[in-house]
């Protein structure tokens, strides 16, 4: 099969309906998240090492990992906790860094809003950057599927297990991991390896360029607001590009 055929098959795979049983939909979610494991593990390991080398106790570090459940928020809150900053300042800083999840939640809401509140709260906790990307590949086709929550949960369980396992390894093995390993750089490369295939369409390319340019231009904004603005602008640019492409067809 040629490259065009493989691309067509992959597109059909992501765009297809979910399996008809909860177990099969759950397993499909887990399977599709497997390519994200190297990047997640690398970033979580870096975060665990950073927490281990701070003044936090093991219990405090584990609690921060479970409550914040986001590497960027954990790393933003960590120096504030160590410096003894007011808890309100620490919490607000972490929330500002994590504002992108508000955008993610709004994007997945059309297919999940009719679920019971308990399920939505659980799935909301399991929402992640990579989980969002993989879920949105199928989202337009999931709104009527009774298996959508199981598929979402399958994505989220892999992220939860990998993130907290690697974080614990970083906490306990921090002293034995040399800085020359460059784990943060490895994590960046792994994320790029996942990002490139996601930029296969013109709208995603437009959104990626806009978000990347703004994130660099606005990196000096306080509370990491530049990240939030760049994400919103990138999504808006991708949507506009998609609409324009639809009008010209």
KENU-345372 format. One record per atom (N, C-alpha, C): residue in one letter; x, y, z; atom name; chain. Coordinates in steps of 0.05 Angstrom, whole numbers, always signed. Last residue first. Layout:
BEGIN
 res   east  north     up atom chain
   A      X      Y      Z   CA     A
...
This chain:
BEGIN
 res   east  north     up atom chain
   X   -300   +497    -30    N     A
   X   -303   +470    -42   CA     A
   X   -326   +470    -62    C     A
   X   -299   +544     -3    N     A
   X   -287   +544    -29   CA     A
   X   -289   +517    -43    C     A
   X   -321   +533    +47    N     A
   X   -336   +552    +28   CA     A
   X   -325   +551     +0    C     A
   X   -283   +500    +71    N     A
   X   -309   +490    +64   CA     A
   X   -325   +507    +45    C     A
   X   -242   +537    +78    N     A
   X   -237   +514    +60   CA     A
   X   -264   +502    +52    C     A
   X   -266   +569   +116    N     A
   X   -259   +581    +89   CA     A
   X   -255   +558    +69    C     A
   X   -270   +533   +158    N     A
   X   -294   +545   +146   CA     A
   X   -289   +556   +118    C     A
   X   -216   +524   +168    N     A
   X   -233   +502   +161   CA     A
   X   -259   +512   +147    C     A
   X   -199   +575   +184    N     A
   X   -187   +562   +160   CA     A
   X   -204   +539   +150    C     A
   X   -229   +581   +230    N     A
   X   -234   +599   +208   CA     A
   X   -223   +587   +182    C     A
   X   -205   +540   +261    N     A
   X   -234   +539   +255   CA     A
   X   -240   +556   +231    C     A
   X   -152   +558   +265    N     A
   X   -158   +533   +252   CA     A
   X   -187   +530   +244    C     A
   X   -160   +606   +293    N     A
   X   -149   +607   +266   CA     A
   X   -155   +581   +251    C     A
   X   -179   +586   +342    N     A
   X   -196   +604   +325   CA     A
   X   -186   +605   +296    C     A
   X   -134   +558   +359    N     A
   X   -159   +544   +354   CA     A
   X   -178   +560   +336    C     A
   X    -98   +601   +364    N     A
   X    -92   +578   +346   CA     A
   X   -117   +563   +339    C     A
   X   -122   +632   +403    N     A
   X   -118   +643   +376   CA     A
   X   -113   +621   +356    C     A
   X   -119   +597   +447    N     A
   X   -145   +607   +438   CA     A
   X   -143   +617   +409    C     A
   X    -63   +591   +451    N     A
   X    -81   +568   +446   CA     A
   X   -108   +576   +435    C     A
   X    -46   +643   +460    N     A
   X    -37   +630   +436   CA     A
   X    -55   +605   +430    C     A
   X    -70   +654   +510    N     A
   X    -77   +670   +487   CA     A
   X    -70   +655   +461    C     A
   X    -43   +616   +542    N     A
   X    -72   +615   +539   CA     A
   X    -81   +630   +514    C     A
   X    +10   +633   +538    N     A
   X     +3   +606   +529   CA     A
   X    -27   +604   +524    C     A
   X     +8   +684   +559    N     A
   X    +14   +681   +531   CA     A
   X     +7   +654   +521    C     A
   X     +1   +677   +613    N     A
   X    -23   +684   +597   CA     A
   X    -17   +681   +567    C     A
   X    +36   +665   +654    N     A
   X    +35   +647   +630   CA     A
   X    +10   +653   +613    C     A
   X    +37   +706   +691    N     A
   X    +20   +683   +696   CA     A
   X    +16   +665   +672    C     A
   X    +52   +760   +643    N     A
   X    +52   +747   +670   CA     A
   X    +32   +724   +671    C     A
   X    +87   +754   +580    N     A
   X    +63   +761   +596   CA     A
   X    +63   +747   +623    C     A
   X   +129   +738   +549    N     A
   X   +135   +754   +572   CA     A
   X   +111   +762   +588    C     A
   X   +110   +710   +505    N     A
   X   +122   +694   +527   CA     A
   X   +128   +711   +552    C     A
   X    +88   +728   +459    N     A
   X    +75   +735   +484   CA     A
   X    +87   +721   +508    C     A
   X   +117   +706   +417    N     A
   X   +115   +735   +419   CA     A
   X   +104   +744   +446    C     A
   X   +111   +651   +426    N     A
   X   +137   +663   +427   CA     A
   X   +135   +693   +432    C     A
   X    +56   +646   +419    N     A
   X    +68   +636   +444   CA     A
   X    +96   +647   +448    C     A
   X    +49   +664   +367    N     A
   X    +39   +681   +390   CA     A
   X    +52   +672   +416    C     A
   X    +72   +623   +337    N     A
   X    +82   +650   +335   CA     A
   X    +74   +667   +359    C     A
   X    +40   +578   +352    N     A
   X    +69   +579   +358   CA     A
   X    +80   +607   +357    C     A
   X    -11   +593   +335    N     A
   X     -6   +588   +363   CA     A
   X    +24   +590   +370    C     A
   X     -2   +598   +279    N     A
   X    -11   +621   +295   CA     A
   X     -5   +617   +324    C     A
   X    +15   +545   +266    N     A
   X    +33   +568   +261   CA     A
   X    +24   +592   +278    C     A
   X    -31   +516   +281    N     A
   X     -5   +511   +294   CA     A
   X    +14   +534   +290    C     A
   X    -71   +535   +247    N     A
   X    -73   +538   +276   CA     A
   X    -47   +535   +290    C     A
   X    -49   +519   +198    N     A
   X    -54   +547   +203   CA     A
   X    -55   +552   +233    C     A
   X    -49   +464   +205    N     A
   X    -24   +477   +201   CA     A
   X    -26   +507   +207    C     A
   X   -103   +453   +210    N     A
   X    -86   +448   +233   CA     A
   X    -59   +461   +230    C     A
   X   -121   +469   +158    N     A
   X   -130   +483   +182   CA     A
   X   -112   +478   +206    C     A
   X    -91   +430   +125    N     A
   X    -86   +459   +123   CA     A
   X    -96   +474   +148    C     A
   X    -67   +370   +159    N     A
   X    -87   +385   +143   CA     A
   X    -80   +415   +144    C     A
   X    -28   +348   +191    N     A
   X    -30   +338   +163   CA     A
   X    -49   +354   +146    C     A
   X     -9   +352   +242    N     A
   X    -10   +376   +225   CA     A
   X    -12   +369   +196    C     A
   X     -1   +306   +268    N     A
   X    -26   +319   +273   CA     A
   X    -30   +344   +256    C     A
   X    +51   +290   +258    N     A
   X    +30   +277   +243   CA     A
   X     +3   +291   +246    C     A
   X    +77   +328   +295    N     A
   X    +80   +330   +266   CA     A
   X    +58   +316   +251    C     A
   X    +68   +311   +349    N     A
   X    +55   +335   +338   CA     A
   X    +55   +336   +307    C     A
   X    +98   +268   +361    N     A
   X    +69   +264   +361   CA     A
   X    +56   +288   +347    C     A
   X   +149   +290   +358    N     A
   X   +143   +267   +341   CA     A
   X   +113   +261   +340    C     A
   X   +145   +329   +397    N     A
   X   +146   +337   +369   CA     A
   X   +139   +314   +350    C     A
   X   +147   +296   +442    N     A
   X   +122   +312   +437   CA     A
   X   +122   +321   +408    C     A
   X   +199   +277   +437    N     A
   X   +176   +258   +436   CA     A
   X   +150   +273   +430    C     A
   X   +228   +324   +444    N     A
   X   +229   +310   +419   CA     A
   X   +206   +291   +416    C     A
   X   +214   +336   +498    N     A
   X   +207   +354   +476   CA     A
   X   +207   +341   +449    C     A
   X   +237   +292   +524    N     A
   X   +208   +296   +525   CA     A
   X   +198   +315   +503    C     A
   X   +290   +303   +515    N     A
   X   +278   +279   +504   CA     A
   X   +248   +281   +503    C     A
   X   +295   +350   +545    N     A
   X   +299   +351   +516   CA     A
   X   +287   +326   +503    C     A
   X   +287   +330   +596    N     A
   X   +268   +350   +586   CA     A
   X   +270   +352   +556    C     A
   X   +330   +295   +602    N     A
   X   +303   +284   +599   CA     A
   X   +283   +304   +589    C     A
   X   +388   +295   +600    N     A
   X   +372   +314   +585   CA     A
   X   +343   +304   +581    C     A
   X   +430   +268   +623    N     A
   X   +411   +252   +607   CA     A
   X   +392   +270   +590    C     A
   X   +457   +301   +656    N     A
   X   +466   +300   +628   CA     A
   X   +448   +283   +611    C     A
   X   +437   +294   +707    N     A
   X   +426   +316   +691   CA     A
   X   +434   +314   +661    C     A
   X   +425   +225   +726    N     A
   X   +443   +248   +720   CA     A
   X   +430   +269   +702    C     A
   X   +390   +197   +775    N     A
   X   +386   +205   +747   CA     A
   X   +404   +229   +741    C     A
   X   +393   +187   +829    N     A
   X   +408   +169   +811   CA     A
   X   +406   +177   +782    C     A
   X   +360   +223   +854    N     A
   X   +389   +224   +860   CA     A
   X   +405   +208   +840    C     A
   X   +309   +206   +836    N     A
   X   +320   +232   +828   CA     A
   X   +350   +233   +832    C     A
   X   +278   +162   +846    N     A
   X   +304   +158   +833   CA     A
   X   +318   +183   +825    C     A
   X   +230   +179   +869    N     A
   X   +247   +160   +884   CA     A
   X   +275   +157   +872    C     A
   X   +209   +215   +831    N     A
   X   +211   +222   +860   CA     A
   X   +231   +205   +874    C     A
   X   +210   +185   +784    N     A
   X   +226   +209   +786   CA     A
   X   +230   +218   +815    C     A
   X   +172   +146   +798    N     A
   X   +199   +138   +792   CA     A
   X   +218   +162   +794    C     A
   X   +127   +179   +803    N     A
   X   +138   +165   +826   CA     A
   X   +166   +156   +822    C     A
   X   +122   +194   +749    N     A
   X   +127   +215   +769   CA     A
   X   +138   +202   +795    C     A
   X   +110   +146   +725    N     A
   X   +135   +159   +718   CA     A
   X   +142   +181   +739    C     A
   X    +59   +138   +749    N     A
   X    +81   +118   +752   CA     A
   X   +108   +131   +747    C     A
   X    +30   +182   +733    N     A
   X    +36   +179   +761   CA     A
   X    +58   +158   +766    C     A
   X    +30   +174   +675    N     A
   X    +39   +199   +688   CA     A
   X    +47   +195   +717    C     A
   X    +10   +122   +666    N     A
   X    +37   +130   +658   CA     A
   X    +47   +154   +673    C     A
   X    -42   +126   +689    N     A
   X    -23   +106   +698   CA     A
   X     +6   +114   +691    C     A
   X    -65   +170   +661    N     A
   X    -64   +170   +690   CA     A
   X    -42   +151   +700    C     A
   X    -62   +153   +607    N     A
   X    -48   +178   +616   CA     A
   X    -44   +177   +646    C     A
   X    -95   +108   +609    N     A
   X    -67   +105   +601   CA     A
   X    -51   +130   +611    C     A
   X   -144   +132   +624    N     A
   X   -131   +113   +642   CA     A
   X   -101   +109   +635    C     A
   X   -158   +164   +579    N     A
   X   -150   +176   +605   CA     A
   X   -136   +158   +623    C     A
   X   -172   +127   +539    N     A
   X   -151   +147   +535   CA     A
   X   -140   +157   +561    C     A
   X   -215   +103   +566    N     A
   X   -192    +87   +558   CA     A
   X   -168   +105   +552    C     A
   X   -251   +145   +572    N     A
   X   -239   +134   +596   CA     A
   X   -214   +117   +589    C     A
   X   -266   +152   +518    N     A
   X   -252   +174   +532   CA     A
   X   -237   +163   +557    C     A
   X   -293   +103   +512    N     A
   X   -269   +109   +495   CA     A
   X   -253   +131   +509    C     A
   X   -334   +109   +548    N     A
   X   -315    +87   +552   CA     A
   X   -289    +92   +536    C     A
   X   -361   +152   +527    N     A
   X   -349   +155   +553   CA     A
   X   -328   +133   +558    C     A
   X   -380   +131   +478    N     A
   X   -360   +153   +478   CA     A
   X   -347   +156   +505    C     A
   X   -418    +94   +469    N     A
   X   -392    +84   +478   CA     A
   X   -372   +106   +482    C     A
   X   -463   +113   +445    N     A
   X   -465   +108   +474   CA     A
   X   -438    +98   +486    C     A
   X   -457   +166   +399    N     A
   X   -447   +140   +407   CA     A
   X   -450   +135   +437    C     A
   X   -468   +216   +383    N     A
   X   -491   +198   +385   CA     A
   X   -482   +170   +394    C     A
   X   -418   +240   +381    N     A
   X   -440   +253   +396   CA     A
   X   -464   +235   +400    C     A
   X   -376   +221   +352    N     A
   X   -381   +208   +378   CA     A
   X   -406   +219   +391    C     A
   X   -359   +246   +307    N     A
   X   -373   +221   +303   CA     A
   X   -382   +208   +329    C     A
   X   -330   +290   +325    N     A
   X   -354   +295   +309   CA     A
   X   -371   +270   +305    C     A
   X   -285   +263   +353    N     A
   X   -307   +276   +367   CA     A
   X   -332   +281   +350    C     A
   X   -239   +239   +335    N     A
   X   -264   +225   +331   CA     A
   X   -289   +241   +339    C     A
   X   -201   +276   +348    N     A
   X   -199   +263   +321   CA     A
   X   -226   +249   +314    C     A
   X   -209   +287   +400    N     A
   X   -221   +305   +380   CA     A
   X   -218   +295   +352    C     A
   X   -180   +247   +426    N     A
   X   -209   +246   +427   CA     A
   X   -221   +264   +405    C     A
   X   -127   +262   +416    N     A
   X   -137   +237   +405   CA     A
   X   -167   +236   +405    C     A
   X   -126   +312   +443    N     A
   X   -120   +310   +415   CA     A
   X   -131   +285   +403    C     A
   X   -140   +297   +496    N     A
   X   -156   +316   +481   CA     A
   X   -152   +313   +451    C     A
   X    -96   +265   +510    N     A
   X   -123   +254   +509   CA     A
   X   -142   +271   +493    C     A
   X    -56   +304   +511    N     A
   X    -56   +283   +490   CA     A
   X    -83   +270   +487    C     A
   X    -75   +336   +555    N     A
   X    -68   +347   +529   CA     A
   X    -70   +326   +507    C     A
   X   -133   +307   +589    N     A
   X   -104   +314   +586   CA     A
   X    -99   +325   +558    C     A
   X   -182   +288   +635    N     A
   X   -175   +303   +611   CA     A
   X   -146   +311   +611    C     A
   X   -196   +266   +683    N     A
   X   -178   +250   +666   CA     A
   X   -171   +264   +640    C     A
   X   -232   +302   +704    N     A
   X   -206   +298   +718   CA     A
   X   -186   +284   +700    C     A
   X   -274   +293   +668    N     A
   X   -260   +319   +669   CA     A
   X   -233   +318   +683    C     A
   X   -290   +242   +682    N     A
   X   -277   +246   +656   CA     A
   X   -262   +273   +655    C     A
   X   -312   +255   +732    N     A
   X   -290   +236   +730   CA     A
   X   -275   +240   +704    C     A
   X   -353   +291   +717    N     A
   X   -332   +300   +736   CA     A
   X   -308   +281   +734    C     A
   X   -384   +259   +683    N     A
   X   -370   +283   +672   CA     A
   X   -348   +293   +691    C     A
   X   -403   +221   +720    N     A
   X   -385   +213   +698   CA     A
   X   -370   +236   +686    C     A
   X   -435   +254   +752    N     A
   X   -412   +239   +764   CA     A
   X   -393   +230   +742    C     A
   X   -474   +274   +716    N     A
   X   -454   +291   +728   CA     A
   X   -430   +276   +739    C     A
   X   -485   +233   +657    N     A
   X   -490   +240   +685   CA     A
   X   -467   +257   +697    C     A
   X   -481   +265   +591    N     A
   X   -474   +244   +610   CA     A
   X   -481   +252   +639    C     A
   X   -488   +307   +558    N     A
   X   -512   +293   +566   CA     A
   X   -506   +270   +585    C     A
   X   -438   +327   +544    N     A
   X   -454   +342   +563   CA     A
   X   -479   +328   +573    C     A
   X   -405   +303   +507    N     A
   X   -405   +292   +534   CA     A
   X   -425   +305   +553    C     A
   X   -403   +328   +458    N     A
   X   -407   +299   +458   CA     A
   X   -409   +287   +486    C     A
   X   -396   +382   +471    N     A
   X   -418   +374   +455   CA     A
   X   -424   +344   +455    C     A
   X   -346   +384   +504    N     A
   X   -373   +385   +516   CA     A
   X   -395   +376   +498    C     A
   X   -297   +388   +480    N     A
   X   -308   +361   +483   CA     A
   X   -336   +361   +494    C     A
   X   -290   +444   +482    N     A
   X   -289   +430   +456   CA     A
   X   -301   +402   +458    C     A
   X   -292   +458   +535    N     A
   X   -312   +469   +517   CA     A
   X   -313   +453   +491    C     A
   X   -245   +431   +552    N     A
   X   -271   +423   +562   CA     A
   X   -294   +433   +544    C     A
   X   -205   +461   +526    N     A
   X   -209   +433   +520   CA     A
   X   -237   +423   +528    C     A
   X   -212   +510   +552    N     A
   X   -217   +508   +523   CA     A
   X   -222   +479   +515    C     A
   X   -198   +494   +603    N     A
   X   -224   +505   +599   CA     A
   X   -232   +503   +569    C     A
   X   -146   +480   +595    N     A
   X   -165   +458   +599   CA     A
   X   -194   +468   +598    C     A
   X   -118   +526   +593    N     A
   X   -123   +513   +568   CA     A
   X   -144   +491   +571    C     A
   X   -108   +541   +645    N     A
   X   -132   +551   +633   CA     A
   X   -138   +538   +606    C     A
   X    -63   +527   +674    N     A
   X    -81   +505   +665   CA     A
   X   -106   +515   +652    C     A
   X    -40   +574   +689    N     A
   X    -25   +556   +671   CA     A
   X    -43   +535   +659    C     A
   X    -80   +591   +725    N     A
   X    -74   +606   +701   CA     A
   X    -59   +589   +680    C     A
   X    -75   +552   +766    N     A
   X    -99   +554   +750   CA     A
   X    -95   +569   +724    C     A
   X    -24   +565   +786    N     A
   X    -29   +539   +774   CA     A
   X    -54   +539   +756    C     A
   X    -36   +616   +805    N     A
   X    -15   +613   +785   CA     A
   X    -19   +586   +770    C     A
   X    -75   +605   +844    N     A
   X    -82   +621   +821   CA     A
   X    -61   +618   +798    C     A
   X    -44   +575   +881    N     A
   X    -66   +563   +868   CA     A
   X    -74   +579   +842    C     A
   X     -6   +615   +897    N     A
   X     +2   +589   +885   CA     A
   X    -20   +576   +869    C     A
   X    -39   +654   +919    N     A
   X    -22   +661   +896   CA     A
   X    -13   +635   +881    C     A
   X    -62   +625   +961    N     A
   X    -79   +637   +940   CA     A
   X    -63   +643   +915    C     A
   X    -19   +614   +994    N     A
   X    -31   +592   +979   CA     A
   X    -49   +602   +957    C     A
   X    +38   +657   +990    N     A
   X    +10   +652   +998   CA     A
   X     -3   +631   +981    C     A
   X   +102   +623   +987    N     A
   X    +83   +643   +977   CA     A
   X    +55   +637   +987    C     A
   X   +146   +592  +1000    N     A
   X   +127   +599  +1021   CA     A
   X   +108   +621  +1012    C     A
   X   +180   +573   +963    N     A
   X   +186   +600   +973   CA     A
   X   +167   +609   +995    C     A
   X   +155   +524   +951    N     A
   X   +182   +524   +964   CA     A
   X   +188   +551   +977    C     A
   X   +111   +544   +924    N     A
   X   +108   +529   +949   CA     A
   X   +133   +528   +965    C     A
   X   +136   +568   +881    N     A
   X   +119   +584   +898   CA     A
   X   +115   +570   +925    C     A
   X   +160   +525   +854    N     A
   X   +177   +546   +866   CA     A
   X   +161   +564   +885    C     A
   X   +109   +495   +841    N     A
   X   +131   +485   +857   CA     A
   X   +149   +507   +870    C     A
   X    +74   +516   +804    N     A
   X    +68   +518   +833   CA     A
   X    +92   +511   +851    C     A
   X    +97   +503   +756    N     A
   X    +92   +532   +762   CA     A
   X    +87   +535   +792    C     A
   X   +100   +449   +758    N     A
   X   +125   +463   +757   CA     A
   X   +121   +493   +762    C     A
   X    +44   +438   +758    N     A
   X    +61   +429   +780   CA     A
   X    +87   +445   +781    C     A
   X    +29   +459   +708    N     A
   X    +18   +471   +733   CA     A
   X    +35   +463   +757    C     A
   X    +58   +426   +674    N     A
   X    +62   +454   +673   CA     A
   X    +53   +468   +699    C     A
   X    +37   +374   +687    N     A
   X    +65   +380   +691   CA     A
   X    +70   +410   +692    C     A
   X    -18   +359   +724    N     A
   X    -10   +372   +700   CA     A
   X    +19   +382   +704    C     A
   X    -43   +348   +774    N     A
   X    -45   +329   +752   CA     A
   X    -39   +342   +725    C     A
   X    -58   +371   +823    N     A
   X    -53   +388   +799   CA     A
   X    -56   +372   +774    C     A
   X    -67   +325   +855    N     A
   X    -86   +347   +854   CA     A
   X    -82   +363   +829    C     A
   X    -24   +289   +847    N     A
   X    -51   +279   +844   CA     A
   X    -71   +302   +841    C     A
   X    +21   +322   +856    N     A
   X    +18   +308   +830   CA     A
   X    -11   +299   +826    C     A
   X    +13   +339   +908    N     A
   X    +13   +359   +887   CA     A
   X     +9   +345   +860    C     A
   X    +18   +289   +934    N     A
   X     -7   +303   +935   CA     A
   X     -9   +324   +913    C     A
   X    +72   +279   +924    N     A
   X    +52   +261   +914   CA     A
   X    +24   +274   +913    C     A
   X    +94   +322   +953    N     A
   X    +99   +319   +924   CA     A
   X    +78   +301   +911    C     A
   X    +77   +310  +1005    N     A
   X    +69   +335   +992   CA     A
   X    +72   +333   +962    C     A
   X   +102   +261  +1014    N     A
   X    +73   +262  +1015   CA     A
   X    +63   +287  +1001    C     A
   X   +156   +277  +1011    N     A
   X   +146   +257   +992   CA     A
   X   +115   +259   +991    C     A
   X   +161   +349  +1019    N     A
   X   +163   +321  +1029   CA     A
   X   +152   +303  +1008    C     A
   X   +197   +399   +983    N     A
   X   +172   +385   +990   CA     A
   X   +178   +357  +1000    C     A
   X   +240   +427   +966    N     A
   X   +238   +423   +994   CA     A
   X   +213   +409  +1003    C     A
   X   +263   +391   +907    N     A
   X   +253   +415   +921   CA     A
   X   +252   +409   +951    C     A
   X   +275   +345   +883    N     A
   X   +298   +362   +889   CA     A
   X   +289   +388   +902    C     A
   X   +225   +323   +873    N     A
   X   +243   +309   +892   CA     A
   X   +266   +327   +901    C     A
   X   +206   +357   +833    N     A
   X   +193   +357   +859   CA     A
   X   +211   +344   +880    C     A
   X   +241   +342   +791    N     A
   X   +240   +370   +801   CA     A
   X   +228   +371   +829    C     A
   X   +227   +288   +785    N     A
   X   +254   +295   +793   CA     A
   X   +255   +324   +805    C     A
   X   +174   +294   +766    N     A
   X   +180   +280   +791   CA     A
   X   +208   +287   +802    C     A
   X   +184   +321   +718    N     A
   X   +168   +334   +739   CA     A
   X   +173   +321   +766    C     A
   X   +212   +282   +690    N     A
   X   +225   +308   +695   CA     A
   X   +210   +322   +718    C     A
   X   +172   +243   +687    N     A
   X   +197   +237   +701   CA     A
   X   +211   +263   +708    C     A
   X   +135   +269   +656    N     A
   X   +128   +263   +683   CA     A
   X   +153   +257   +700    C     A
   X   +163   +272   +607    N     A
   X   +155   +297   +621   CA     A
   X   +148   +292   +650    C     A
   X   +169   +217   +596    N     A
   X   +192   +234   +598   CA     A
   X   +185   +259   +614    C     A
   X   +116   +198   +593    N     A
   X   +134   +187   +613   CA     A
   X   +158   +206   +618    C     A
   X    +96   +227   +549    N     A
   X    +84   +230   +576   CA     A
   X   +104   +221   +598    C     A
   X   +129   +207   +508    N     A
   X   +129   +236   +515   CA     A
   X   +118   +241   +543    C     A
   X   +117   +151   +509    N     A
   X   +144   +161   +513   CA     A
   X   +145   +191   +521    C     A
   X    +58   +149   +501    N     A
   X    +71   +141   +526   CA     A
   X    +99   +152   +529    C     A
   X    +32   +158   +454    N     A
   X    +38   +181   +471   CA     A
   X    +54   +175   +496    C     A
   X    +19   +110   +430    N     A
   X    +41   +126   +419   CA     A
   X    +49   +150   +436    C     A
   X    -26    +93   +463    N     A
   X     +0    +82   +467   CA     A
   X    +23    +98   +454    C     A
   X    -77   +111   +452    N     A
   X    -60   +128   +468   CA     A
   X    -31   +118   +471    C     A
   X   -102    +70   +425    N     A
   X    -95    +93   +410   CA     A
   X    -77   +113   +426    C     A
   X   -110    +33   +468    N     A
   X    -92    +27   +445   CA     A
   X    -83    +52   +430    C     A
   X   -148    +59   +499    N     A
   X   -121    +53   +510   CA     A
   X   -101    +48   +488    C     A
   X   -191    +61   +463    N     A
   X   -179    +85   +474   CA     A
   X   -151    +81   +485    C     A
   X   -199     +6   +457    N     A
   X   -191    +22   +433   CA     A
   X   -178    +48   +443    C     A
   X   -216     -8   +507    N     A
   X   -191    -19   +498   CA     A
   X   -181     -3   +474    C     A
   X   -266    +18   +507    N     A
   X   -246    +25   +527   CA     A
   X   -218    +16   +517    C     A
   X   -292     -9   +466    N     A
   X   -287    +20   +463   CA     A
   X   -266    +29   +483    C     A
   X   -294    -61   +488    N     A
   X   -279    -56   +463   CA     A
   X   -273    -27   +459    C     A
   X   -325    -52   +534    N     A
   X   -298    -62   +537   CA     A
   X   -282    -56   +512    C     A
   X   -375    -33   +513    N     A
   X   -358    -16   +530   CA     A
   X   -329    -26   +532    C     A
   X   -386    -47   +442    N     A
   X   -386    -55   +470   CA     A
   X   -368    -37   +487    C     A
   X   -380    -32   +388    N     A
   X   -406    -31   +400   CA     A
   X   -408    -39   +430    C     A
   X   -328    +16   +372    N     A
   X   -338    -11   +375   CA     A
   X   -364    -11   +391    C     A
   X   -344    +79   +338    N     A
   X   -332    +63   +360   CA     A
   X   -343    +35   +360    C     A
   X   -335    +95   +269    N     A
   X   -351    +93   +293   CA     A
   X   -336    +76   +313    C     A
   X   -278   +131   +240    N     A
   X   -298   +111   +242   CA     A
   X   -313   +111   +268    C     A
   X   -236   +166   +238    N     A
   X   -262   +177   +234   CA     A
   X   -284   +157   +238    C     A
   X   -191   +135   +245    N     A
   X   -197   +155   +265   CA     A
   X   -225   +165   +263    C     A
   X   -195   +102   +199    N     A
   X   -194    +90   +225   CA     A
   X   -202   +110   +247    C     A
   X   -193   +139   +157    N     A
   X   -217   +124   +161   CA     A
   X   -218   +112   +189    C     A
   X   -140   +156   +164    N     A
   X   -161   +175   +167   CA     A
   X   -188   +161   +173    C     A
   X   -113   +108   +152    N     A
   X   -111   +120   +179   CA     A
   X   -133   +139   +184    C     A
   X   -127   +103    +98    N     A
   X   -135    +82   +117   CA     A
   X   -134    +93   +146    C     A
   X   -102   +148    +77    N     A
   X   -131   +145    +75   CA     A
   X   -142   +125    +95    C     A
   X    -49   +136    +88    N     A
   X    -61   +160   +100   CA     A
   X    -91   +158    +99    C     A
   X    -42    +90    +57    N     A
   X    -40    +88    +86   CA     A
   X    -52   +112    +99    C     A
   X    -50   +112     +6    N     A
   X    -68    +92    +16   CA     A
   X    -67    +89    +46    C     A
   X     -6   +147     +2    N     A
   X    -33   +158     +1   CA     A
   X    -54   +138    +12    C     A
   X    +36   +110     +4    N     A
   X    +33   +130    +26   CA     A
   X     +5   +141    +26    C     A
   X    +11    +44    -17    N     A
   X    +27    +68    -19   CA     A
   X    +21    +87     +4    C     A
   X    +17    -24     +0    N     A
   X     +0     +0     +0   CA     A
   X    +18    +25     +0    C     A
